[in-house]
Amino acid sequence: MFIIIIKWNCDILGVSETHKRETEELYLNGYKFVAQGVEEGKSRSGVGLILSEEAQKAFTLYNPISDRITLAKFKSMVRELVVSYTGVCTYHRSAAARM
């Protein structure tokens, strides 16, 4: 994933299907990973954001709405930027039949 961030020169990258529980923050190679998952039960979803060092400097608010929707705010020289990330899961027909 870090190869994608570096290759595309991304400051903010949305990640779905993290399978994390509740709100979690991790630091990896200078990047910050903030994620939100389910609070109870089996974790089959979860969304998160990977932030570069530049994005971390502008990062002002992380507001997890659910295990599939998250909001983040960033300040810039011009205005405040709100990023909304939604992860939607689709099940393969054979996986749905097993449920």
Sequence and secondary structure as in RCSB ss.txt:
>XXXX:A:sequence
MFIIIIKWNCDILGVSETHKRETEELYLNGYKFVAQGVEEGKSRSGVGLILSEEAQKAFTLYNPISDRITLAKFK
SMVRELVVSYTGVCTYHRSAAARM
>XXXX:A:secstr
 HHHHHHHT SEEEEE    BSEEEEEETTEEEEEE BSSS     EEEEE HHHHHHEEEEEE SSSEEEEEEE
 SS EEEEEEE      HHHHHH 
